[in-house]
Amino acid sequence: MSTGDAAEQAARSERGADVGRSAEAEQVLHEGRSTDFGLEEIIEHRPLIGLIWAQDRHGVIGAQGGMPWHVPEDLAHFKAVTMGAPVIMGRRTWDSLNPRFRPLPRRRNIVVTRQDSWGEAAAASDERARHGLKRGDLQVVHALSEAVTLATQDAVAEGAGHPAPVSQPTADGTLLHDAAARAAAQSTAGTGTAAQGAGAQVEIDAWIIGGAQLFAEALNSGLADVVERTMLDVDVAGDEGVVGDTFAPELGADWRAVPAYEVDWATSRSGMRYRFERLVRA
Ligand SMILES: NC(=O)c1ccc[n+]([C@@H]2O[C@H](COP(=O)([O-])OP(=O)(O)OC[C@H]3O[C@@H](n4cnc5c(N)ncnc54)[C@H](OP(=O)(O)O)[C@@H]3O)[C@@H](O)[C@H]2O)c1
């Protein structure tokens, strides 16, 4: 392997390129684990669309086509949260993924591009296909709305006849269910779908995983219901000397943290402090 190949392999990861990801992190990424979304009190409508990202103290999410940090716990979190659901990403975010691990396994990968023939080119350059490995599921679309429609068509079909949103924000930022709507949703929703009984998991029907262009469009068009955000206690410019060039979107006042999900700062094996946050749109 040439020095260039090694550098590229180290620099590209499941959640966009991080710098110098270890073998241990690779393992974490591909083990997966289950997760409880803890969104029993979220609005009762489907499909549910989530955005997920990690950012530094100043909102940096990317630099030079990659992510300027290495936090294996966040990569594992990303994998656990998105596993099994469609993931929607901009073409540049696709480019940032490790070619060996894309499409992201066990998730429908939907890439948004304005380029007419990008899909054929991507398929032709897919390293998994070249090595005879399973390619997984890659779909290419030319608009975010098209991606969401594609990702959520099953949920829409299952949820046909669901009641309109009936929740309302409370003073502490949680969302209250309407009991009748919950019961109706429970009777029509399939196993593992968004509307289940108290204490059950709530699933997100599709995750928009970046980058900044897609996050901005999703928020501006009111597409997003949930934000899963990893706060990293680092200033990449000051601490790492890296100039961030891609930034997380600003969330408006209508976004509230889910109190039940508040967790303390933890320290990564890499030494960096991090904290997971979940927010819902009221
Ligand atoms: N920290 C994190 O959690 C995180 C997560 C994801 C990504 N990132 C980082 O973010 C950076 C990439 O983000 P980015 O904002 O530069 O790019 P991006 O959003 O990933 O992709 C932008 C591309 O998507 C396509 N696109 C965007 N809007 C479109 C629309 N309305 N219709 C059709 N196609 C559309 C275009 O592709 P074409 O040019 O092919 O037409 C555009 O160039 C990288 O540094 C990556 O590592 C970080």
The ligand as a Tripos MOL2 file, in Angstrom:
@<TRIPOS>MOLECULE
LIG
   48    52     1     0     0
SMALL
NO_CHARGES

@<TRIPOS>ATOM
      1 N1        -19.2920   16.3210   11.9600 N.am      1 LIG1
      2 C1        -20.2530   15.6310   11.3640 C.2       1 LIG1
      3 O1        -21.0720   15.0210   12.0360 O.2       1 LIG1
      4 C2        -20.3230   15.5950    9.8700 C.ar      1 LIG1
      5 C3        -21.3730   14.9120    9.2470 C.ar      1 LIG1
      6 C4        -21.4240   14.9070    7.8540 C.ar      1 LIG1
      7 C5        -20.4660   15.5780    7.1290 C.ar      1 LIG1
      8 N2        -19.4680   16.2220    7.7870 N.ar      1 LIG1
      9 C6        -18.4630   16.9770    7.0450 C.3       1 LIG1
     10 O2        -19.1370   17.9720    6.2740 O.3       1 LIG1
     11 C7        -18.3990   18.1950    5.0610 C.3       1 LIG1
     12 C8        -19.3310   17.9740    3.8880 C.3       1 LIG1
     13 O3        -20.4400   18.8360    4.0130 O.3       1 LIG1
     14 P1        -20.8410   19.8770    2.8640 P.3       1 LIG1
     15 O4        -21.8600   20.8050    3.4400 O.co2     1 LIG1
     16 O5        -19.6070   20.4520    2.2680 O.co2     1 LIG1
     17 O6        -21.4700   18.9620    1.7100 O.3       1 LIG1
     18 P2        -22.7060   17.9370    1.7000 P.3       1 LIG1
     19 O7        -23.9290   18.6060    2.2330 O.co2     1 LIG1
     20 O8        -22.2970   16.6420    2.2760 O.co2     1 LIG1
     21 O9        -22.8520   17.7040    0.1320 O.3       1 LIG1
     22 C9        -23.0440   18.8040   -0.7270 C.3       1 LIG1
     23 C10       -23.3830   18.2630   -2.0960 C.3       1 LIG1
     24 O10       -24.6630   17.6320   -2.0590 O.3       1 LIG1
     25 C11       -25.3660   17.9020   -3.2620 C.3       1 LIG1
     26 N3        -26.5100   18.7320   -2.9450 N.ar      1 LIG1
     27 C12       -26.6730   19.5920   -1.9130 C.ar      1 LIG1
     28 N4        -27.8880   20.1530   -1.9590 N.ar      1 LIG1
     29 C13       -28.5160   19.6270   -3.0300 C.ar      1 LIG1
     30 C14       -29.8040   19.8020   -3.5990 C.ar      1 LIG1
     31 N5        -30.7020   20.6480   -3.0610 N.pl3     1 LIG1
     32 N6        -30.1290   19.1080   -4.7050 N.ar      1 LIG1
     33 C15       -29.2450   18.2470   -5.2600 C.ar      1 LIG1
     34 N7        -27.9980   18.0400   -4.7700 N.ar      1 LIG1
     35 C16       -27.6500   18.7190   -3.6650 C.ar      1 LIG1
     36 C17       -24.3810   18.6070   -4.1700 C.3       1 LIG1
     37 O11       -23.6670   17.5500   -4.8030 O.3       1 LIG1
     38 P3        -22.9740   17.7270   -6.2560 P.3       1 LIG1
     39 O12       -21.8670   18.7020   -6.0630 O.co2     1 LIG1
     40 O13       -22.5130   16.3420   -6.6010 O.co2     1 LIG1
     41 O14       -24.0530   18.2150   -7.1850 O.co2     1 LIG1
     42 C18       -23.4970   19.3280   -3.1750 C.3       1 LIG1
     43 O15       -22.2250   19.6780   -3.6850 O.3       1 LIG1
     44 C19       -17.2180   17.2530    5.1080 C.3       1 LIG1
     45 O16       -16.0980   17.9300    5.6730 O.3       1 LIG1
     46 C20       -17.6750   16.1610    6.0580 C.3       1 LIG1
     47 O17       -16.6180   15.4650    6.6820 O.3       1 LIG1
     48 C21       -19.3770   16.2500    9.1360 C.ar      1 LIG1
@<TRIPOS>BOND
     1     1     2 1
     2     2     3 2
     3     2     4 1
     4     4     5 ar
     5     4    48 ar
     6     5     6 ar
     7     6     7 ar
     8     7     8 ar
     9     8     9 1
    10     8    48 ar
    11     9    10 1
    12     9    46 1
    13    10    11 1
    14    11    12 1
    15    11    44 1
    16    12    13 1
    17    13    14 1
    18    14    15 2
    19    14    16 1
    20    14    17 1
    21    17    18 1
    22    18    19 2
    23    18    20 1
    24    18    21 1
    25    21    22 1
    26    22    23 1
    27    23    24 1
    28    23    42 1
    29    24    25 1
    30    25    26 1
    31    25    36 1
    32    26    27 ar
    33    26    35 ar
    34    27    28 ar
    35    28    29 ar
    36    29    30 ar
    37    29    35 ar
    38    30    31 1
    39    30    32 ar
    40    32    33 ar
    41    33    34 ar
    42    34    35 ar
    43    36    37 1
    44    36    42 1
    45    37    38 1
    46    38    39 2
    47    38    40 1
    48    38    41 1
    49    42    43 1
    50    44    45 1
    51    44    46 1
    52    46    47 1
@<TRIPOS>SUBSTRUCTURE
     1 LIG1         1 GROUP 0 **** ****
